[in-house]
Each structure stands twice: as structure tokens, then as C-alpha cells.
């Protein structure tokens, strides 16, 4: 199945969902939640990647912290 991205006015989406059986609406909403959740996780990971190599960590947390404040 190929993914398609469309911008649909809320009113049109609401009218479409009213035509679906309740269990199908639930499936659609769960799929949207899953995709949205994956995008959020991906964005968080990408923002953390920019923090790589900012400081060198040598395995001694106290010593590393002291170096940060020197």
C-alpha cells in the first residue's frame, strides 16, 4: 500500500468519517496516532543527534561534570 499525503479541510474530513462504520473510524484514528507517534519519536531522535560530540565523556561522571564548570 502506498502512502499519500493530502490536505483536507476539517469539515470534509468530518463528513467523510461520518460515512464510515464506527469500527472503521477507530482503525483510521489508531493508524493516524501510530504514524503521528512515529514522527514525534523521529523528530526527537534527530534533535538529540545534534548533541553528539559536544563534550567528551570519560566514564567518571563527577570528573566530567567538574570539567563542564571549569
Residue pairs with C-beta under 8 A, 6 or more apart in sequence:
8 16
17 25
17 28
20 28
55 64
55 67
55 68
57 64
58 64
